[in-house]
Amino acid sequence: MKGKVEFIIAQFNAVVGDIEGNLEKIIDIIDKNRKLNAPKVFVFPELALCGYSPEDLLFREDFSVKINKSIAKIQDYIKSNEYLILGAPRYSDDFSKVFNSAYIIHNKKLLDIYDKQFLPNYGVFDEKRYFDQGKKNTVINIEGNKIGILICEDSWNLSSLYDNDLEDIDFLISINASPFEKGKDEKRKKYFMDIASRYKFNLIYLNTVGGQDEIVFDGSSFIVNKKGEIINSCNAFLEENYNFFINDGEFSDKSSFNHYIKDEDNENELYQAIKIGTYDYINKSSLNGVILGLSGGIDSALTLAIASDIFDKEDIEAVLLPSIFTSDLSIQLAKEQCEILNINYSIISIKDVNDAANKTLENRFEGLINDVTEENIQARARGLLLMSISNKTGKVLLTTGNKSELAVGYSTLYGDMCGSFAPLKDLYKSEVYELSKWRNKKAIAIPEAVIERMPTAELSHDQYDIDTLPPYDILDVILKSFIEEKKSLDEICNMGYERNLVTKIINMVIGSEYKRRQYSPGVKVNPESFGRDRRFPIVSKFKY
């Protein structure tokens, strides 16, 4: 007879490098779930003790000492009726090797350790740089229940790892730090439903949650029965604990389970990812308050709406920075949005700063015609003022640009590219419009006229984006084909797009790499984000 066991899975938001703080939270979760005397299994995600990913912190001996001290402390805390499965680094005795591991602790003793065997080295992952490869499977026996343990990428390679050890197990526990991408959760759930039914085991999938630099972890943890049915799923983008019982090798108390229903609202998922990514970047950095330049255009409007849904109103400031080219409509719409959202704003003309810069350069530029240089001086005047306000107030400057502009270099270094964090960095312009419309369906946060007006930088008279770029619905298809899908020039042209246009766009993308290297970090939501995902050389002869 296989005994009854209570599981407590912790969808956990770790702070990278805060080993003591993470340990304190882990102990607190354990302490609050000790009410019943039944055997318990506490499960925490991949690298929960130190956060994912600590990167080169792993190479520091003082970091490893803190890890080992924390493992010893938590080991001493686990009682005789308790088991703890905890993701943390494991160092060899001479510190020459480090593994991405799951510690299994019981009755103040280290029962076993599982070392991750498949180390991802693609996209945002660099695990082969940091970790040594595990060599064997681990199966533990808890009250007669055979439980296999894998870590993230291992589970996606189960067919390669499956051997006698994993035959006839009752449960597979997969602890993960799996980043969010659009559409990934559905793919993830389908895969694990398939393997649970194929190998005839129950499955517990536990994922970390929260933002770390540019990566967002969505949580979305779930449990699957042997039939391949998801019988419960944790909330996405929320830190929470979920308790359930197993009995005789099966899930028990099924009446308390909520069968999984897919969330069809993709925009909600996307919006929540950007919110938690932005909030955690600022909160985990111990920073307070945000400012942004509000232009009356769609990008800054959506950025302000997102900020208003995250932070207290008094911690947000919008700054309107009109020039002689700024229309009355832009000022009116920016003020209207601030009034809708009850956000404090200030209006600071850039005319004097712009005039002073042009006067200073007058002799140097004598005989040269006005061109994009003078437009960029305006953008840089705004950047100067915004960074100065950020400096003086301690508030974080949010960069408001989108992926389409960043892709083709439609932005000004040290101008509108100034800032500490870019919530919309991985959203194409068409996605910005879609998300803005979605947000307004919940409650008006952006004046409709902002969404309807033609996009313009307003750096010269009667200037519109369409003067130098194709319409965004066309531009974004070309960009997604080249960036996300890695299609060639010929392949994109075969989709029906004019060759000269496609050539121009691709070369703009390649030629703007130097700008992107100097851009703010921002939330990754697409498969091929600018940053850790896409690593192109700055200097390159690869052009069309």
Secondary structure, 3 states (H helix, E strand, C coil): CCCCEEEEEEECCCCCCCHHHHHHHHHHHHHHCCCCCCCEEEECCCCCCCCCCCHHHHHCHHHHHHHHHHHHHHHHHCCCCEEEEEEEEEECCCCCCEEEEEEEEECCEEEEEEECCCCCCCCCCCHHHHCCCCCCCEEEEECCEEEEEEEHHHHHHHHHHCCHHHCCCCEEEEEECCECCCCHHHHHHHHHHHHHHHHCCEEEEEECEEEECCEEEEECCEEECCCCCEEEECCECCCEEEEEEEECCEECCHHHCCCCCCCCCHHHHHHHHHHHHHHHHHHHCCCCCEEEECCCCHHHHHHHHHHHCCCCHHHEEEEECCCCCCCHHHHHHHHHHHHHHCCEEEECCCHHHHHHHHHHCCCCCCCCCCCHHHHHHHHHHHHHHHHHHHHHHCCEEECCCCHHHHHHCCCCCCCCCCCCEECCCCCCHHHHHHHHHHHHHHCCCCCHHHHHCCCCCCCCCCCCHHHCCCCHHHHHHHHHHHHCCCCCHHHHHCCCCCHHHHHHHHHHHHHCHHHHCCCCCECCCCCCCECCCECCCCCCCCCC
